[in-house]
Amino acid sequence: MYKMGHEKSAEQPNIRDGPIGAGEAALRDSAGRDRAVRRTRILVAARRLMAEKGVKQTTLADIAREAGISPGTLSDALQQ
């Protein structure tokens, strides 16, 4: 039977108990790869635009658009 709230039952163990499982580790690795791919896309876009338009004429919005991400995602990536 399904229980409401934070009660644990033998039928439905809490998946967060214990060490990191293979599934969680895979998700963390995937997130790391996604971050690396996004960073590479940003750097490639920035270099290309700066070579084409010049450093002073290239905006963060241009880089985000060229990299295929939102300006907010670009801002977050630059802060990491």
C-alpha positions as CSV (number, residue, x, y, z in Angstrom):
1,M,0.0,0.0,0.0
2,Y,1.2,3.5,-0.8
3,K,1.9,5.7,2.2
4,M,1.7,9.5,2.1
5,G,4.3,11.8,3.6
6,H,7.8,10.9,4.7
7,E,7.1,7.5,6.1
8,K,9.4,4.7,4.9
9,S,8.0,1.3,4.1
10,A,9.7,-2.0,3.3
11,E,7.9,-2.1,-0.1
12,Q,9.3,1.3,-1.2
13,P,12.8,1.9,0.1
14,N,14.3,5.3,0.0
15,I,16.6,5.3,-3.0
16,R,18.7,8.1,-1.4
17,D,19.7,5.8,1.5
18,G,23.2,4.4,1.4
19,P,26.1,5.1,-1.0
20,I,25.7,6.5,-4.4
21,G,24.3,3.9,-6.7
22,A,25.4,3.2,-10.3
23,G,22.5,5.2,-11.6
24,E,23.3,8.3,-9.6
25,A,27.0,8.0,-10.5
26,A,26.1,7.8,-14.2
27,L,23.9,10.9,-13.8
28,R,26.8,12.8,-12.3
29,D,29.1,11.7,-15.0
30,S,26.6,12.7,-17.6
31,A,26.2,16.2,-16.1
32,G,30.0,16.6,-16.1
33,R,30.1,15.6,-19.8
34,D,27.2,18.0,-20.6
35,R,29.0,20.8,-18.9
36,A,32.2,20.1,-20.8
37,V,30.4,20.0,-24.1
38,R,28.6,23.2,-23.3
39,R,31.9,24.9,-22.4
40,T,33.5,23.7,-25.6
41,R,30.5,25.0,-27.7
42,I,30.8,28.4,-25.9
43,L,34.6,28.7,-26.5
44,V,34.3,27.7,-30.1
45,A,31.5,30.2,-30.7
46,A,33.3,33.0,-28.9
47,R,36.6,32.4,-30.8
48,R,34.8,32.3,-34.1
49,L,32.7,35.4,-33.5
50,M,35.6,37.4,-32.1
51,A,37.7,36.5,-35.1
52,E,34.8,37.5,-37.4
53,K,33.5,40.6,-35.7
54,G,36.3,41.6,-33.4
55,V,36.5,41.4,-29.6
56,K,34.8,44.8,-29.0
57,Q,31.9,44.1,-31.3
58,T,31.1,40.6,-29.9
59,T,28.5,40.5,-27.2
60,L,27.6,37.8,-24.8
61,A,24.2,37.6,-26.5
62,D,26.0,36.9,-29.8
63,I,28.0,34.1,-28.2
64,A,25.0,32.5,-26.5
65,R,23.0,32.6,-29.8
66,E,25.9,31.1,-31.7
67,A,26.5,28.4,-29.0
68,G,22.7,27.5,-29.1
69,I,22.2,28.4,-25.4
70,S,20.3,31.1,-23.5
71,P,22.1,34.1,-22.2
72,G,21.3,33.0,-18.6
73,T,23.0,29.6,-19.3
74,L,26.0,31.4,-20.6
75,S,26.2,33.6,-17.6
76,D,26.0,30.5,-15.3
77,A,28.7,28.8,-17.3
78,L,31.0,31.8,-17.0
79,Q,30.6,31.8,-13.2
80,Q,31.6,28.1,-12.8
